[in-house]
Amino acid sequence: MERHVDYIHFNPVKHGLVDAASAWPYSTFARYVREGIYTPDWGGNPACDDMKFE
């Protein structure tokens, strides 16, 4: 389940819509940060192309 949620949160970054997951306003990402599940900079490095979700 965690990998599915990670995929959903990272998808806007992967497709070049934003530079960081935190910048996508239509996401539960902010709630996950508030709950301590993610750090605010999670998924913020689009240059990291080796991050694959299958």
PDB file of N, CA, C, O and CB in Angstrom:
ATOM      1  N   MET A   1       0.824  -1.188   0.000  1.00  0.00           N
ATOM      2  CA  MET A   1       0.000   0.000   0.000  1.00  0.00           C
ATOM      3  C   MET A   1       0.879   1.267   0.000  1.00  0.00           C
ATOM      4  O   MET A   1       0.587   2.247  -0.685  1.00  0.00           O
ATOM      5  CB  MET A   1      -0.943  -0.010   1.217  1.00  0.00           C
ATOM      6  N   GLU A   2       1.961   1.210   0.791  1.00  0.00           N
ATOM      7  CA  GLU A   2       2.849   2.381   0.860  1.00  0.00           C
ATOM      8  C   GLU A   2       3.405   2.748  -0.512  1.00  0.00           C
ATOM      9  O   GLU A   2       3.483   3.927  -0.856  1.00  0.00           O
ATOM     10  CB  GLU A   2       4.003   2.115   1.829  1.00  0.00           C
ATOM     11  N   ARG A   3       3.784   1.758  -1.282  1.00  0.00           N
ATOM     12  CA  ARG A   3       4.348   2.038  -2.615  1.00  0.00           C
ATOM     13  C   ARG A   3       3.307   2.663  -3.537  1.00  0.00           C
ATOM     14  O   ARG A   3       3.645   3.499  -4.374  1.00  0.00           O
ATOM     15  CB  ARG A   3       4.896   0.748  -3.249  1.00  0.00           C
ATOM     16  N   HIS A   4       2.068   2.272  -3.394  1.00  0.00           N
ATOM     17  CA  HIS A   4       1.004   2.865  -4.209  1.00  0.00           C
ATOM     18  C   HIS A   4       0.811   4.339  -3.850  1.00  0.00           C
ATOM     19  O   HIS A   4       0.664   5.191  -4.727  1.00  0.00           O
ATOM     20  CB  HIS A   4      -0.319   2.092  -4.018  1.00  0.00           C
ATOM     21  N   VAL A   5       0.814   4.621  -2.554  1.00  0.00           N
ATOM     22  CA  VAL A   5       0.656   6.007  -2.105  1.00  0.00           C
ATOM     23  C   VAL A   5       1.860   6.836  -2.528  1.00  0.00           C
ATOM     24  O   VAL A   5       1.705   7.978  -2.961  1.00  0.00           O
ATOM     25  CB  VAL A   5       0.473   6.071  -0.573  1.00  0.00           C
ATOM     26  N   ASP A   6       3.062   6.269  -2.407  1.00  0.00           N
ATOM     27  CA  ASP A   6       4.266   6.962  -2.869  1.00  0.00           C
ATOM     28  C   ASP A   6       4.152   7.282  -4.365  1.00  0.00           C
ATOM     29  O   ASP A   6       4.478   8.386  -4.802  1.00  0.00           O
ATOM     30  CB  ASP A   6       5.531   6.103  -2.592  1.00  0.00           C
ATOM     31  N   TYR A   7       3.690   6.309  -5.130  1.00  0.00           N
ATOM     32  CA  TYR A   7       3.530   6.509  -6.570  1.00  0.00           C
ATOM     33  C   TYR A   7       2.576   7.667  -6.856  1.00  0.00           C
ATOM     34  O   TYR A   7       2.861   8.522  -7.695  1.00  0.00           O
ATOM     35  CB  TYR A   7       3.017   5.224  -7.236  1.00  0.00           C
ATOM     36  N   ILE A   8       1.457   7.688  -6.162  1.00  0.00           N
ATOM     37  CA  ILE A   8       0.461   8.748  -6.360  1.00  0.00           C
ATOM     38  C   ILE A   8       1.042  10.112  -6.009  1.00  0.00           C
ATOM     39  O   ILE A   8       0.830  11.084  -6.734  1.00  0.00           O
ATOM     40  CB  ILE A   8      -0.793   8.476  -5.512  1.00  0.00           C
ATOM     41  N   HIS A   9       1.770  10.188  -4.906  1.00  0.00           N
ATOM     42  CA  HIS A   9       2.338  11.468  -4.492  1.00  0.00           C
ATOM     43  C   HIS A   9       3.473  11.919  -5.411  1.00  0.00           C
ATOM     44  O   HIS A   9       3.666  13.119  -5.603  1.00  0.00           O
ATOM     45  CB  HIS A   9       2.842  11.373  -3.062  1.00  0.00           C
ATOM     46  N   PHE A  10       4.220  10.984  -5.978  1.00  0.00           N
ATOM     47  CA  PHE A  10       5.353  11.354  -6.813  1.00  0.00           C
ATOM     48  C   PHE A  10       4.963  11.605  -8.269  1.00  0.00           C
ATOM     49  O   PHE A  10       5.721  12.236  -9.005  1.00  0.00           O
ATOM     50  CB  PHE A  10       6.400  10.278  -6.751  1.00  0.00           C
ATOM     51  N   ASN A  11       3.814  11.130  -8.690  1.00  0.00           N
ATOM     52  CA  ASN A  11       3.413  11.208 -10.089  1.00  0.00           C
ATOM     53  C   ASN A  11       3.464  12.619 -10.690  1.00  0.00           C
ATOM     54  O   ASN A  11       3.975  12.762 -11.801  1.00  0.00           O
ATOM     55  CB  ASN A  11       2.035  10.672 -10.226  1.00  0.00           C
ATOM     56  N   PRO A  12       2.965  13.669 -10.023  1.00  0.00           N
ATOM     57  CA  PRO A  12       3.055  15.015 -10.623  1.00  0.00           C
ATOM     58  C   PRO A  12       4.500  15.470 -10.846  1.00  0.00           C
ATOM     59  O   PRO A  12       4.778  16.214 -11.786  1.00  0.00           O
ATOM     60  CB  PRO A  12       2.342  16.028  -9.733  1.00  0.00           C
ATOM     61  N   VAL A  13       5.414  15.024  -9.986  1.00  0.00           N
ATOM     62  CA  VAL A  13       6.836  15.361 -10.159  1.00  0.00           C
ATOM     63  C   VAL A  13       7.390  14.586 -11.353  1.00  0.00           C
ATOM     64  O   VAL A  13       8.080  15.146 -12.205  1.00  0.00           O
ATOM     65  CB  VAL A  13       7.656  15.037  -8.860  1.00  0.00           C
ATOM     66  N   LYS A  14       7.082  13.308 -11.401  1.00  0.00           N
ATOM     67  CA  LYS A  14       7.563  12.444 -12.485  1.00  0.00           C
ATOM     68  C   LYS A  14       7.163  12.974 -13.856  1.00  0.00           C
ATOM     69  O   LYS A  14       7.932  12.875 -14.812  1.00  0.00           O
ATOM     70  CB  LYS A  14       7.028  11.029 -12.306  1.00  0.00           C
ATOM     71  N   HIS A  15       5.972  13.531 -13.953  1.00  0.00           N
ATOM     72  CA  HIS A  15       5.470  14.009 -15.236  1.00  0.00           C
ATOM     73  C   HIS A  15       5.747  15.489 -15.483  1.00  0.00           C
ATOM     74  O   HIS A  15       5.232  16.070 -16.438  1.00  0.00           O
ATOM     75  CB  HIS A  15       3.996  13.759 -15.322  1.00  0.00           C
ATOM     76  N   GLY A  16       6.565  16.099 -14.615  1.00  0.00           N
ATOM     77  CA  GLY A  16       7.009  17.468 -14.841  1.00  0.00           C
ATOM     78  C   GLY A  16       5.974  18.547 -14.547  1.00  0.00           C
ATOM     79  O   GLY A  16       6.132  19.687 -14.985  1.00  0.00           O
ATOM     80  N   LEU A  17       4.935  18.211 -13.825  1.00  0.00           N
ATOM     81  CA  LEU A  17       3.908  19.204 -13.514  1.00  0.00           C
ATOM     82  C   LEU A  17       4.334  20.137 -12.377  1.00  0.00           C
ATOM     83  O   LEU A  17       3.907  21.290 -12.321  1.00  0.00           O
ATOM     84  CB  LEU A  17       2.607  18.506 -13.147  1.00  0.00           C
ATOM     85  N   VAL A  18       5.170  19.634 -11.483  1.00  0.00           N
ATOM     86  CA  VAL A  18       5.717  20.414 -10.372  1.00  0.00           C
ATOM     87  C   VAL A  18       7.145  19.940 -10.114  1.00  0.00           C
ATOM     88  O   VAL A  18       7.550  18.876 -10.580  1.00  0.00           O
ATOM     89  CB  VAL A  18       4.830  20.272  -9.081  1.00  0.00           C
ATOM     90  N   ASP A  19       7.896  20.738  -9.369  1.00  0.00           N
ATOM     91  CA  ASP A  19       9.275  20.355  -9.031  1.00  0.00           C
ATOM     92  C   ASP A  19       9.368  19.541  -7.756  1.00  0.00           C
ATOM     93  O   ASP A  19      10.380  18.882  -7.515  1.00  0.00           O
ATOM     94  CB  ASP A  19      10.133  21.583  -8.894  1.00  0.00           C
ATOM     95  N   ALA A  20       8.334  19.573  -6.939  1.00  0.00           N
ATOM     96  CA  ALA A  20       8.323  18.842  -5.674  1.00  0.00           C
ATOM     97  C   ALA A  20       6.907  18.370  -5.383  1.00  0.00           C
ATOM     98  O   ALA A  20       5.937  19.034  -5.748  1.00  0.00           O
ATOM     99  CB  ALA A  20       8.859  19.724  -4.511  1.00  0.00           C
ATOM    100  N   ALA A  21       6.792  17.234  -4.733  1.00  0.00           N
ATOM    101  CA  ALA A  21       5.475  16.695  -4.398  1.00  0.00           C
ATOM    102  C   ALA A  21       4.663  17.678  -3.554  1.00  0.00           C
ATOM    103  O   ALA A  21       3.436  17.724  -3.654  1.00  0.00           O
ATOM    104  CB  ALA A  21       5.622  15.370  -3.655  1.00  0.00           C
ATOM    105  N   SER A  22       5.335  18.442  -2.745  1.00  0.00           N
ATOM    106  CA  SER A  22       4.645  19.408  -1.885  1.00  0.00           C
ATOM    107  C   SER A  22       3.993  20.545  -2.668  1.00  0.00           C
ATOM    108  O   SER A  22       3.129  21.244  -2.139  1.00  0.00           O
ATOM    109  CB  SER A  22       5.616  19.983  -0.882  1.00  0.00           C
ATOM    110  N   ALA A  23       4.395  20.734  -3.909  1.00  0.00           N
ATOM    111  CA  ALA A  23       3.848  21.820  -4.728  1.00  0.00           C
ATOM    112  C   ALA A  23       2.540  21.448  -5.418  1.00  0.00           C
ATOM    113  O   ALA A  23       1.869  22.326  -5.961  1.00  0.00           O
ATOM    114  CB  ALA A  23       4.860  22.234  -5.767  1.00  0.00           C
ATOM    115  N   TRP A  24       2.165  20.190  -5.413  1.00  0.00           N
ATOM    116  CA  TRP A  24       0.933  19.759  -6.081  1.00  0.00           C
ATOM    117  C   TRP A  24      -0.246  19.965  -5.133  1.00  0.00           C
ATOM    118  O   TRP A  24      -0.328  19.287  -4.108  1.00  0.00           O
ATOM    119  CB  TRP A  24       1.029  18.262  -6.529  1.00  0.00           C
ATOM    120  N   PRO A  25      -1.158  20.884  -5.448  1.00  0.00           N
ATOM    121  CA  PRO A  25      -2.221  21.255  -4.510  1.00  0.00           C
ATOM    122  C   PRO A  25      -3.351  20.234  -4.390  1.00  0.00           C
ATOM    123  O   PRO A  25      -4.158  20.332  -3.466  1.00  0.00           O
ATOM    124  CB  PRO A  25      -2.797  22.560  -4.918  1.00  0.00           C
ATOM    125  N   TYR A  26      -3.432  19.266  -5.290  1.00  0.00           N
ATOM    126  CA  TYR A  26      -4.553  18.318  -5.313  1.00  0.00           C
ATOM    127  C   TYR A  26      -4.170  16.979  -4.708  1.00  0.00           C
ATOM    128  O   TYR A  26      -4.536  15.929  -5.235  1.00  0.00           O
ATOM    129  CB  TYR A  26      -5.045  18.112  -6.739  1.00  0.00           C
ATOM    130  N   SER A  27      -3.448  17.011  -3.625  1.00  0.00           N
ATOM    131  CA  SER A  27      -2.855  15.809  -3.076  1.00  0.00           C
ATOM    132  C   SER A  27      -3.061  15.733  -1.564  1.00  0.00           C
ATOM    133  O   SER A  27      -3.317  16.738  -0.900  1.00  0.00           O
ATOM    134  CB  SER A  27      -1.370  15.755  -3.412  1.00  0.00           C
ATOM    135  N   THR A  28      -2.945  14.533  -1.050  1.00  0.00           N
ATOM    136  CA  THR A  28      -2.957  14.329   0.399  1.00  0.00           C
ATOM    137  C   THR A  28      -1.545  14.480   0.973  1.00  0.00           C
ATOM    138  O   THR A  28      -1.324  14.224   2.157  1.00  0.00           O
ATOM    139  CB  THR A  28      -3.531  12.935   0.746  1.00  0.00           C
ATOM    140  N   PHE A  29      -0.602  14.890   0.143  1.00  0.00           N
ATOM    141  CA  PHE A  29       0.793  14.981   0.574  1.00  0.00           C
ATOM    142  C   PHE A  29       0.965  15.839   1.832  1.00  0.00           C
ATOM    143  O   PHE A  29       1.688  15.448   2.748  1.00  0.00           O
ATOM    144  CB  PHE A  29       1.642  15.548  -0.550  1.00  0.00           C
ATOM    145  N   ALA A  30       0.315  16.995   1.887  1.00  0.00           N
ATOM    146  CA  ALA A  30       0.464  17.891   3.050  1.00  0.00           C
ATOM    147  C   ALA A  30       0.009  17.195   4.340  1.00  0.00           C
ATOM    148  O   ALA A  30       0.620  17.374   5.394  1.00  0.00           O
ATOM    149  CB  ALA A  30      -0.349  19.196   2.837  1.00  0.00           C
ATOM    150  N   ARG A  31      -1.042  16.420   4.251  1.00  0.00           N
ATOM    151  CA  ARG A  31      -1.518  15.690   5.436  1.00  0.00           C
ATOM    152  C   ARG A  31      -0.483  14.653   5.865  1.00  0.00           C
ATOM    153  O   ARG A  31      -0.262  14.459   7.061  1.00  0.00           O
ATOM    154  CB  ARG A  31      -2.882  15.003   5.150  1.00  0.00           C
ATOM    155  N   TYR A  32       0.144  13.994   4.916  1.00  0.00           N
ATOM    156  CA  TYR A  32       1.171  13.010   5.237  1.00  0.00           C
ATOM    157  C   TYR A  32       2.380  13.680   5.903  1.00  0.00           C
ATOM    158  O   TYR A  32       2.998  13.099   6.796  1.00  0.00           O
ATOM    159  CB  TYR A  32       1.609  12.262   3.965  1.00  0.00           C
ATOM    160  N   VAL A  33       2.710  14.883   5.475  1.00  0.00           N
ATOM    161  CA  VAL A  33       3.798  15.628   6.115  1.00  0.00           C
ATOM    162  C   VAL A  33       3.409  15.983   7.548  1.00  0.00           C
ATOM    163  O   VAL A  33       4.195  15.791   8.476  1.00  0.00           O
ATOM    164  CB  VAL A  33       4.137  16.914   5.309  1.00  0.00           C
ATOM    165  N   ARG A  34       2.196  16.500   7.724  1.00  0.00           N
ATOM    166  CA  ARG A  34       1.723  16.858   9.078  1.00  0.00           C
ATOM    167  C   ARG A  34       1.734  15.653  10.015  1.00  0.00           C
ATOM    168  O   ARG A  34       2.022  15.788  11.204  1.00  0.00           O
ATOM    169  CB  ARG A  34       0.302  17.445   9.012  1.00  0.00           C
ATOM    170  N   GLU A  35       1.422  14.486   9.481  1.00  0.00           N
ATOM    171  CA  GLU A  35       1.390  13.269  10.299  1.00  0.00           C
ATOM    172  C   GLU A  35       2.764  12.636  10.481  1.00  0.00           C
ATOM    173  O   GLU A  35       2.893  11.616  11.158  1.00  0.00           O
ATOM    174  CB  GLU A  35       0.457  12.261   9.679  1.00  0.00           C
ATOM    175  N   GLY A  36       3.804  13.241   9.874  1.00  0.00           N
ATOM    176  CA  GLY A  36       5.167  12.753  10.044  1.00  0.00           C
ATOM    177  C   GLY A  36       5.527  11.562   9.170  1.00  0.00           C
ATOM    178  O   GLY A  36       6.557  10.925   9.388  1.00  0.00           O
ATOM    179  N   ILE A  37       4.702  11.255   8.192  1.00  0.00           N
ATOM    180  CA  ILE A  37       4.975  10.127   7.311  1.00  0.00           C
ATOM    181  C   ILE A  37       6.049  10.494   6.287  1.00  0.00           C
ATOM    182  O   ILE A  37       6.923   9.684   5.977  1.00  0.00           O
ATOM    183  CB  ILE A  37       3.687   9.676   6.600  1.00  0.00           C
ATOM    184  N   TYR A  38       5.978  11.709   5.768  1.00  0.00           N
ATOM    185  CA  TYR A  38       6.966  12.226   4.821  1.00  0.00           C
ATOM    186  C   TYR A  38       7.619  13.461   5.410  1.00  0.00           C
ATOM    187  O   TYR A  38       7.047  14.137   6.266  1.00  0.00           O
ATOM    188  CB  TYR A  38       6.314  12.552   3.450  1.00  0.00           C
ATOM    189  N   THR A  39       8.831  13.749   4.939  1.00  0.00           N
ATOM    190  CA  THR A  39       9.448  15.041   5.227  1.00  0.00           C
ATOM    191  C   THR A  39       8.960  16.007   4.146  1.00  0.00           C
ATOM    192  O   THR A  39       8.591  15.564   3.059  1.00  0.00           O
ATOM    193  CB  THR A  39      11.038  14.946   5.260  1.00  0.00           C
ATOM    194  N   PRO A  40       8.950  17.308   4.414  1.00  0.00           N
ATOM    195  CA  PRO A  40       8.449  18.267   3.412  1.00  0.00           C
ATOM    196  C   PRO A  40       9.180  18.219   2.077  1.00  0.00           C
ATOM    197  O   PRO A  40       8.604  18.586   1.053  1.00  0.00           O
ATOM    198  CB  PRO A  40       8.544  19.654   3.960  1.00  0.00           C
ATOM    199  N   ASP A  41      10.431  17.776   2.061  1.00  0.00           N
ATOM    200  CA  ASP A  41      11.187  17.733   0.802  1.00  0.00           C
ATOM    201  C   ASP A  41      11.138  16.367   0.112  1.00  0.00           C
ATOM    202  O   ASP A  41      11.863  16.141  -0.857  1.00  0.00           O
ATOM    203  CB  ASP A  41      12.627  18.107   1.063  1.00  0.00           C
ATOM    204  N   TRP A  42      10.303  15.468   0.595  1.00  0.00           N
ATOM    205  CA  TRP A  42      10.178  14.135  -0.019  1.00  0.00           C
ATOM    206  C   TRP A  42       9.785  14.277  -1.485  1.00  0.00           C
ATOM    207  O   TRP A  42       8.876  15.039  -1.812  1.00  0.00           O
ATOM    208  CB  TRP A  42       9.130  13.269   0.740  1.00  0.00           C
ATOM    209  N   GLY A  43      10.454  13.559  -2.356  1.00  0.00           N
ATOM    210  CA  GLY A  43      10.112  13.542  -3.771  1.00  0.00           C
ATOM    211  C   GLY A  43      10.414  14.840  -4.491  1.00  0.00           C
ATOM    212  O   GLY A  43       9.858  15.092  -5.560  1.00  0.00           O
ATOM    213  N   GLY A  44      11.278  15.666  -3.932  1.00  0.00           N
ATOM    214  CA  GLY A  44      11.540  16.970  -4.519  1.00  0.00           C
ATOM    215  C   GLY A  44      12.726  17.042  -5.436  1.00  0.00           C
ATOM    216  O   GLY A  44      13.158  18.135  -5.801  1.00  0.00           O
ATOM    217  N   ASN A  45      13.265  15.908  -5.819  1.00  0.00           N
ATOM    218  CA  ASN A  45      14.447  15.911  -6.666  1.00  0.00           C
ATOM    219  C   ASN A  45      14.130  15.227  -7.991  1.00  0.00           C
ATOM    220  O   ASN A  45      14.394  14.034  -8.141  1.00  0.00           O
ATOM    221  CB  ASN A  45      15.629  15.214  -5.961  1.00  0.00           C
ATOM    222  N   PRO A  46      13.568  15.959  -8.959  1.00  0.00           N
ATOM    223  CA  PRO A  46      13.223  15.336 -10.229  1.00  0.00           C
ATOM    224  C   PRO A  46      14.424  14.839 -11.018  1.00  0.00           C
ATOM    225  O   PRO A  46      14.262  14.078 -11.973  1.00  0.00           O
ATOM    226  CB  PRO A  46      12.460  16.298 -11.058  1.00  0.00           C
ATOM    227  N   ALA A  47      15.633  15.258 -10.633  1.00  0.00           N
ATOM    228  CA  ALA A  47      16.835  14.778 -11.311  1.00  0.00           C
ATOM    229  C   ALA A  47      17.145  13.330 -10.933  1.00  0.00           C
ATOM    230  O   ALA A  47      17.988  12.688 -11.560  1.00  0.00           O
ATOM    231  CB  ALA A  47      18.029  15.675 -10.973  1.00  0.00           C
ATOM    232  N   CYS A  48      16.479  12.829  -9.931  1.00  0.00           N
ATOM    233  CA  CYS A  48      16.711  11.463  -9.470  1.00  0.00           C
ATOM    234  C   CYS A  48      15.863  10.503 -10.303  1.00  0.00           C
ATOM    235  O   CYS A  48      14.846   9.990  -9.837  1.00  0.00           O
ATOM    236  CB  CYS A  48      16.381  11.321  -7.954  1.00  0.00           C
ATOM    237  N   ASP A  49      16.293  10.272 -11.529  1.00  0.00           N
ATOM    238  CA  ASP A  49      15.533   9.447 -12.466  1.00  0.00           C
ATOM    239  C   ASP A  49      15.562   7.972 -12.129  1.00  0.00           C
ATOM    240  O   ASP A  49      14.774   7.200 -12.674  1.00  0.00           O
ATOM    241  CB  ASP A  49      16.054   9.642 -13.847  1.00  0.00           C
ATOM    242  N   ASP A  50      16.452   7.568 -11.244  1.00  0.00           N
ATOM    243  CA  ASP A  50      16.515   6.144 -10.922  1.00  0.00           C
ATOM    244  C   ASP A  50      15.445   5.751  -9.916  1.00  0.00           C
ATOM    245  O   ASP A  50      15.391   4.588  -9.515  1.00  0.00           O
ATOM    246  CB  ASP A  50      17.889   5.786 -10.380  1.00  0.00           C
ATOM    247  N   MET A  51      14.592   6.677  -9.493  1.00  0.00           N
ATOM    248  CA  MET A  51      13.507   6.366  -8.574  1.00  0.00           C
ATOM    249  C   MET A  51      12.358   5.790  -9.402  1.00  0.00           C
ATOM    250  O   MET A  51      11.613   6.528 -10.046  1.00  0.00           O
ATOM    251  CB  MET A  51      13.054   7.639  -7.761  1.00  0.00           C
ATOM    252  N   LYS A  52      12.228   4.497  -9.377  1.00  0.00           N
ATOM    253  CA  LYS A  52      11.216   3.813 -10.185  1.00  0.00           C
ATOM    254  C   LYS A  52      10.160   3.201  -9.272  1.00  0.00           C
ATOM    255  O   LYS A  52      10.476   2.686  -8.199  1.00  0.00           O
ATOM    256  CB  LYS A  52      11.865   2.719 -11.078  1.00  0.00           C
ATOM    257  N   PHE A  53       8.930   3.261  -9.698  1.00  0.00           N
ATOM    258  CA  PHE A  53       7.822   2.624  -8.997  1.00  0.00           C
ATOM    259  C   PHE A  53       7.197   1.623  -9.952  1.00  0.00           C
ATOM    260  O   PHE A  53       6.805   1.970 -11.066  1.00  0.00           O
ATOM    261  CB  PHE A  53       6.768   3.676  -8.497  1.00  0.00           C
ATOM    262  N   GLU A  54       7.111   0.415  -9.519  1.00  0.00           N
ATOM    263  CA  GLU A  54       6.524  -0.629 -10.367  1.00  0.00           C
ATOM    264  C   GLU A  54       5.319  -1.226  -9.712  1.00  0.00           C
ATOM    265  O   GLU A  54       4.690  -2.122 -10.275  1.00  0.00           O
ATOM    266  CB  GLU A  54       7.537  -1.720 -10.673  1.00  0.00           C
TER     267      GLU A  54
END
